[in-house]
Amino acid sequence: MTNPDQCNFAGCGQMVAASLDGEAFCREHFIAECYNRLGQYEEIRNGPGLSITNAESVRHFIHECTRSADEIEHAGLNLDNLEKAKLLHIILSASELGRHLRRSPRKVAAIPVRLTSEKLGGAWEEDTETVLVSRYGALVRCKHPAKAGETIQLLRADTGEQTLARVAWQRPLGGEDVRIGVEFVACENFWGLDWGVVEESR
Ligand SMILES: [Zn+2]
């Protein structure tokens, strides 16, 4: 049984200051948990982008962490300058995350693609498919070790169109399956989707 007045962080036991997703934290661990989550979301959004499915939980987090950080800051109990600065930073980062969420719709779509890397000494080609697509890129299944920063060619098997993309992010999923996030180097509406409609239907 957890004591409702005590921080849920293992072995902490300090007084609760705020909660996130039903977990209660003391001030110190609330700040740490916010930084932790903001860092994770930052990593995702720099890579494949936030998917439509996790966008809802991110929205919920933004709302909760902003409100709690604001409350703690205004309660003003024994806050030192570093804590004040951290709370403000959390509020600003959450609001930036929220802006990004509104700007970048993603669509779950399995579009067949051929990836080609012409890396010197390590060229490869792979027929695969997308997991998510966005205006600016895609999350693609890829078994080859594509590293962040590499440029690869993307060919749509259905339309024959091709474009260059930069690998932005790579995540091992355990086993053989690895997904990479790619961003188009210069391409307008490669997926041929009406993003205004995608945006509205999220
Ligand atoms: Zn704690």
Boltz pocket constraint, residues with backbone or C-beta under 6 A from the ligand:
constraints:
  - pocket:
      binder: B
      contacts: [[A, 7], [A, 8], [A, 9], [A, 12], [A, 13], [A, 14], [A, 25], [A, 26], [A, 27], [A, 28], [A, 29], [A, 30]]
      max_distance: 6.0
